[in-house]
Amino acid sequence: MHDQKIAEIDAWIAIQEGEITRPEAIRRLVELGLTVKARPQQPSPARTGRANEMAAKQLDQLADKSASAQEQSSRKQRLLKGPDEFRGARIDRAKKK
C-alpha cells in the first residue's frame, strides 16, 4: 500500500473513538465501501443529444420508404422514445416530478 494511503488510514483511525489497529481500520473501511450504493450518473445533455441524433440518422436509413412521410415520422418517434413499459425503468433519464 502506498505511504499516502497509509497516512490517510492513520488519520481516519485518529478521529475514531477508541483504539483500533490498522488492519481493523482497513476492514471497517472496506465494509463501509461495500455498503455504499453508487447512484448512476445522468449522461450530459450534449451526450444524450448526440446519441439521439445518431439513432435518428440510423432510423432514417432503415425507414420503410413505401410508408407515408407522416407514418415514417410516427414510427421513428415511437422507436426513439422506446416502449412505454421501459420508460419508467430507465436510469439514464431524470425522473419526472
Secondary structure, 3 states (H helix, E strand, C coil): CCHHHHHHHHHHHHHCCCCCCHHHHHHHHHHHHHHCCCCCCCCCHHHHHHHHHHHHHHHHHHCCCCCCHHHHHHHHHHHHHCCHHHHCCCCCCCCCC
